[in-house]
Amino acid sequence: MPVERVEFFVEDRSMEAALGGLLPRVLPTIDAQVHSFQGKPDLLKNLPARLRAMASWLPDTWRIVIVLDADRDDCIDLRSRLDRVASDAGLVLRGETSAWQVVNRLAIEELEAWYFGDWTAVCHAYPRVPATVPSQARYRDPDRIRGGTWEALERVLQAAGYFSGGLRKIEAAQEIGRHLDLARNTSASFGKLREVLVELASGAGQSMTGPGQP
């Protein structure tokens, strides 16, 4: 049965804005709804009740995708915690059957790692930033940038003359998100989300061979 709707649960409005720029381009035939929480603790607190409520009526053509920052949490432990919440709610995890209902994905360590993984998108949004940033050793692996990825992004953007008063995360997410490209992102954690998006598109009977798609 084709996938008709996907509910995305994310920790804050920055992730909501970034996905809002990406999803209409990669899932044009799916009703993709992004719901943000008031930060990661709020999501983790309220997710069990939200999933239990949805499990009682979720249609076969709907899917749930949960996306949050790993921050400095142990990724395996955090993913296991999220999987247990979904299983305890009575939902079927991706990987258990082809008719899965929910999948959990992490940005490592933060959403901004995905921007470093697609630096072309950042350059489109902010043309004065150097295109050579990903060639610098400290930024070569987007998921292993030390000292915080949003802080690193702020430094690079400020050096190019943007956000002198501090990074406005939601604004940056809106600007960069509309240029994000599935195919060229080098972040390994983004690659895990890409797998899900490609599968969802395929489940909706949709081709992923257009510009910016694998």
C-alpha positions as CSV (number, residue, x, y, z in Angstrom):
1,M,0.0,0.0,0.0
2,P,1.6,3.4,-1.0
3,V,2.8,5.7,1.7
4,E,0.5,8.7,1.8
5,R,1.6,10.7,4.9
6,V,4.6,10.9,7.1
7,E,4.7,12.5,10.5
8,F,8.1,13.9,11.4
9,F,8.7,14.6,15.1
10,V,11.8,16.9,15.7
11,E,13.2,18.5,18.7
12,D,13.0,22.2,17.7
13,R,12.1,24.7,15.1
14,S,15.5,24.7,13.5
15,M,15.1,21.1,12.4
16,E,11.5,21.9,11.4
17,A,12.8,24.7,9.2
18,A,15.6,22.6,7.6
19,L,13.3,19.7,6.8
20,G,10.6,22.1,5.6
21,G,13.0,23.2,2.9
22,L,14.0,19.7,1.9
23,L,11.0,17.5,2.2
24,P,8.7,19.1,-0.5
25,R,11.5,18.5,-3.0
26,V,12.2,14.9,-2.2
27,L,8.7,13.7,-1.2
28,P,6.5,15.8,-3.4
29,T,3.7,13.2,-3.5
30,I,3.6,12.6,0.2
31,D,1.9,14.7,2.8
32,A,4.9,15.3,5.1
33,Q,4.0,17.1,8.4
34,V,6.8,18.3,10.6
35,H,6.0,18.8,14.3
36,S,8.6,20.5,16.5
37,F,9.0,20.3,20.3
38,Q,10.5,22.8,22.7
39,G,13.9,21.1,22.7
40,K,15.3,17.6,23.1
41,P,14.2,17.2,26.8
42,D,10.6,18.2,25.8
43,L,10.5,15.7,23.0
44,L,11.9,12.8,25.1
45,K,9.4,13.6,27.9
46,N,6.3,13.8,25.6
47,L,7.1,11.3,23.0
48,P,5.9,8.1,24.8
49,A,2.4,9.5,25.3
50,R,2.3,10.9,21.7
51,L,3.3,7.5,20.2
52,R,0.9,5.5,22.4
53,A,-2.0,7.7,21.3
54,M,-1.0,7.4,17.6
55,A,-0.6,3.7,17.8
56,S,-4.3,3.2,18.4
57,W,-5.3,4.7,15.1
58,L,-2.3,5.0,12.8
59,P,-3.4,4.1,9.2
60,D,-1.4,1.6,7.2
61,T,-0.4,4.3,4.8
62,W,1.2,6.5,7.4
63,R,4.8,6.5,8.8
64,I,6.4,8.3,11.7
65,V,10.0,9.6,11.5
66,I,11.7,10.9,14.7
67,V,14.7,13.1,14.3
68,L,16.8,14.7,17.0
69,D,20.4,15.8,17.8
70,A,22.6,13.3,19.4
71,D,24.5,16.1,21.1
72,R,27.0,14.5,23.4
73,D,24.8,11.5,24.3
74,D,26.0,8.0,23.4
75,C,24.4,7.5,20.0
76,I,23.7,3.8,20.5
77,D,22.1,4.3,23.9
78,L,20.0,7.2,22.7
79,R,18.8,5.3,19.6
80,S,18.0,2.3,21.8
81,R,16.0,4.5,24.2
82,L,14.0,5.9,21.3
83,D,13.4,2.4,19.9
84,R,12.2,1.2,23.2
85,V,9.7,4.1,23.5
86,A,8.3,3.2,20.1
87,S,8.1,-0.5,20.8
88,D,6.5,0.1,24.2
89,A,3.9,2.2,22.4
90,G,3.0,-0.8,20.3
91,L,4.5,0.5,17.0
92,V,6.5,-1.5,14.5
93,L,10.1,-0.3,14.0
94,R,11.7,0.0,10.6
95,G,13.7,-3.2,10.0
96,E,11.2,-5.5,11.8
97,T,8.9,-5.8,8.8
98,S,8.5,-4.1,5.4
99,A,5.3,-2.5,6.8
100,W,7.1,-0.6,9.5
101,Q,5.5,2.3,11.3
102,V,8.2,4.3,13.0
103,V,12.0,5.0,12.6
104,N,14.4,7.0,14.7
105,R,17.2,9.1,13.2
106,L,20.0,11.2,14.9
107,A,22.0,14.2,13.7
108,I,25.5,13.7,15.0
109,E,26.3,15.7,16.9
110,E,23.8,18.4,15.9
111,L,21.7,19.5,12.9
112,E,24.5,21.8,11.7
113,A,26.7,18.8,10.9
114,W,24.3,18.2,8.0
115,Y,25.1,21.7,6.7
116,F,28.8,21.0,6.8
117,G,28.0,17.8,4.9
118,D,26.4,19.8,2.1
119,W,28.6,22.9,2.0
120,T,27.4,23.7,-1.5
121,A,24.0,24.4,0.1
122,V,25.6,26.8,2.6
123,C,27.4,28.6,-0.2
124,H,24.1,29.0,-2.1
125,A,22.5,30.5,1.1
126,Y,25.5,32.6,2.1
127,P,27.7,33.3,-1.0
128,R,30.5,35.0,0.8
129,V,31.6,31.9,2.8
130,P,34.6,30.1,1.3
131,A,33.9,27.1,-0.8
132,T,37.1,25.5,0.5
133,V,35.8,25.0,4.1
134,P,35.2,21.2,3.8
135,S,38.9,20.7,2.7
136,Q,40.1,22.0,6.1
137,A,40.9,19.1,8.4
138,R,38.7,20.3,11.3
139,Y,35.6,20.2,9.0
140,R,36.4,17.2,6.8
141,D,34.2,14.8,8.7
142,P,30.9,16.7,9.4
143,D,29.9,14.3,12.2
144,R,33.2,14.7,14.1
145,I,33.6,18.4,14.3
146,R,34.9,19.3,17.8
147,G,33.6,22.0,20.0
148,G,30.1,22.0,18.8
149,T,28.8,22.1,15.2
150,W,26.6,25.1,15.6
151,E,29.4,27.0,17.2
152,A,31.7,26.0,14.3
153,L,29.1,27.1,11.7
154,E,28.6,30.4,13.6
155,R,32.4,31.1,13.4
156,V,32.6,30.4,9.7
157,L,29.6,32.5,8.9
158,Q,30.7,35.4,11.1
159,A,34.2,35.3,9.5
160,A,32.4,35.8,6.1
161,G,30.4,38.8,7.5
162,Y,27.1,37.1,8.5
163,F,25.4,37.0,11.9
164,S,27.6,39.4,13.6
165,G,25.2,39.4,16.6
166,G,25.2,35.6,16.8
167,L,23.8,32.7,14.7
168,R,20.1,32.8,14.2
169,K,19.5,29.1,13.9
170,I,16.0,29.1,12.5
171,E,16.8,31.7,9.9
172,A,19.9,29.7,8.9
173,A,17.9,26.5,8.7
174,Q,15.4,28.1,6.4
175,E,18.0,29.5,4.1
176,I,20.2,26.4,4.0
177,G,17.4,23.9,4.1
178,R,16.0,24.9,0.8
179,H,19.3,24.2,-0.9
180,L,20.1,20.8,0.8
181,D,20.6,18.0,-1.6
182,L,20.2,14.3,-0.8
183,A,22.9,13.1,-3.1
184,R,25.9,15.2,-2.2
185,N,25.7,15.3,1.6
186,T,28.8,13.7,3.1
187,S,27.5,13.5,6.7
188,A,27.1,9.8,7.7
189,S,24.2,10.6,10.0
190,F,22.4,12.4,7.2
191,G,23.0,9.4,5.1
192,K,20.9,7.4,7.5
193,L,18.0,9.8,7.1
194,R,18.5,9.7,3.3
195,E,18.0,5.9,3.3
196,V,14.6,6.5,4.9
197,L,13.6,9.3,2.6
198,V,14.5,7.2,-0.5
199,E,12.5,4.3,0.9
200,L,9.5,6.5,1.6
201,A,9.6,8.0,-1.9
202,S,9.8,4.5,-3.4
203,G,6.9,3.4,-1.2
204,A,4.9,6.3,-2.6
205,G,5.6,5.1,-6.2
206,Q,7.8,8.1,-6.8
207,S,11.1,8.3,-8.8
208,M,14.1,9.8,-7.0
209,T,16.1,10.4,-10.2
210,G,15.5,14.1,-10.4
211,P,18.1,16.9,-9.8
212,G,19.8,16.5,-6.5
213,Q,18.5,13.0,-5.9
214,P,20.3,9.7,-6.1
